[in-house]
Structure formats: structure tokens, C-alpha cells
């Protein structure tokens, strides 16, 4: 899956002259945590986050609620935004796993999506979680089975063939290295239109593998 397949298209954006109080209201009303700040032609100028809107703790102690409100109303987005040069972005044709790597490496909660310097979307942690759910077939009912097998294509191919010969559709597939067992991989299959007993019987006929989890998902 690519970024363009799971990003939020046409995100809410604001201008650098938007008051901070208005930006805060937009985020609250739309239940979002990030606002791209754009100029002419939707060119990225910066990013507003909830953290950027927060006053420092030492300032809060000396202000009452009216002073805090006035302080925010006097601020403009350009004064508190994270400048574009410090914002991590991503292209539409990058993979979701690359996007996830950027976000985890730099501990950021979103990536504005750029196409020829224009903001065309935004990719958030929620968007990524939804994409991984889709790739593992969560929206579809069926059997979820985790098979542990040695690395290489041999056993994996045999499992795929065994499932395919039954005509069962694989709705989702994911694989990851087995923890504390070098050389082995756990592969998750999401299979529709069948019961757990049937799946277990077919996969168990493949040698050198171990079913470590199997369950119906609805």
C-alpha cells in the first residue's frame, strides 16, 4: 500500500494569518491534532500541532483564563507554527512502511503529503493504523491463523498452495520475524468463507510449520 492509498485527502489547512484561537477551535471542532499552514498554491509554510498551541507551564501560573484567551487571540499561526523547513513530509508514491519508519524514527504524529511542493494530503498515525488493519484483512469476517515456519520460500509456498487448492480467498497477509527464534518467521493469514477446523487441518498437513494461533474474526 502506498501513501496515496491511505492518506487523508483534502485536509483542513489554514493561512499564516489565521489567529491561533481560530486554529485551536478548528482542531477541536474537527477532532484533529494537526493543521498544515499553507501559502499561495497550497505551498507548505508550516504545521500547527496541539503542542504548538499550548502555553508554557511557567506562563500559565501567572495568567487567568481571560488573559490566556487574549494571548491566544493575539497570536497568528505564523508565530507559533513549526516552520516548513523543520516539518517532515512525504511523497504520494512512498510506501506506508516507509512513512511509518519516518514517523517512529522522528517521533512525529503526522506527515504532510507533498506533490510538487503542493500539500495534497496528510498522513496521520490513525491513517497508518487503518491501513495496517486493511492489509491484514480486519474488515472481513473469517479465520485468522498465524503459522510459524523457517525462513525461505519453500514452506511458505506450500502453505499458500494448500490454501489455494481449497479455493479459499486470502483476504489479508502479513509476516514478521519470530521473536527469540532466529531464522523463523510468523506469517498471519486471514482466510474468508471457512471454519477454523478446516483451516487447521489443511495447514497442519504441510511439514515443518507450526500453527501458533488460530481464531475466527468477526
Rosetta blueprint (number, residue, H / E / L):
1 X L
2 X E
3 X H
4 X H
5 X H
6 X H
7 X L
8 X E
9 X E
10 X L
11 X L
12 X L
13 X E
14 X E
15 X L
16 X L
17 X L
18 X L
19 X E
20 X H
21 X H
22 X H
23 X H
24 X H
25 X H
26 X H
27 X H
28 X H
29 X H
30 X H
31 X L
32 X L
33 X L
34 X E
35 X E
36 X E
37 X E
38 X E
39 X L
40 X H
41 X H
42 X H
43 X E
44 X E
45 X E
46 X E
47 X E
48 X E
49 X E
50 X H
51 X H
52 X H
53 X H
54 X L
55 X L
56 X L
57 X H
58 X H
59 X H
60 X H
61 X L
62 X L
63 X L
64 X L
65 X H
66 X H
67 X H
68 X H
69 X H
70 X H
71 X H
72 X H
73 X H
74 X H
75 X L
76 X E
77 X H
78 X H
79 X H
80 X H
81 X L
82 X E
83 X E
84 X H
85 X H
86 X H
87 X L
88 X L
89 X E
90 X E
91 X E
92 X L
93 X L
94 X L
95 X E
96 X H
97 X H
98 X H
99 X H
100 X H
101 X H
102 X H
103 X H
104 X H
105 X H
106 X H
107 X L
108 X L
109 X L
110 X E
111 X E
112 X E
113 X E
114 X E
115 X E
116 X L
117 X L
118 X E
119 X E
120 X E
121 X E
122 X E
123 X E
124 X E
125 X H
126 X H
127 X H
128 X H
129 X H
130 X H
131 X H
132 X H
133 X H
134 X H
135 X H
136 X L
137 X L
138 X L
139 X L
140 X L
141 X L
142 X E
143 X E
144 X E
145 X E
146 X E
147 X E
148 X E
149 X E
150 X E
151 X L
152 X L
153 X L
154 X H
155 X H
156 X H
157 X H
158 X H
159 X H
160 X H
161 X H
162 X H
163 X H
164 X H
165 X H
166 X L
167 X L
168 X L
169 X L
170 X E
171 X E
172 X E
173 X E
174 X E
175 X E
176 X E
177 X E
178 X L
179 X L
180 X L
181 X L
182 X L
183 X L
184 X E
185 X E
186 X E
187 X E
188 X E
189 X E
190 X E
191 X E
192 X L
193 X L
194 X L
195 X L
196 X H
197 X H
198 X H
199 X H
200 X H
201 X H
202 X H
203 X H
204 X H
205 X L
206 X L
207 X L
208 X L
209 X E
210 X E
211 X E
212 X E
213 X E
214 X E
215 X E
216 X E
217 X E
218 X L
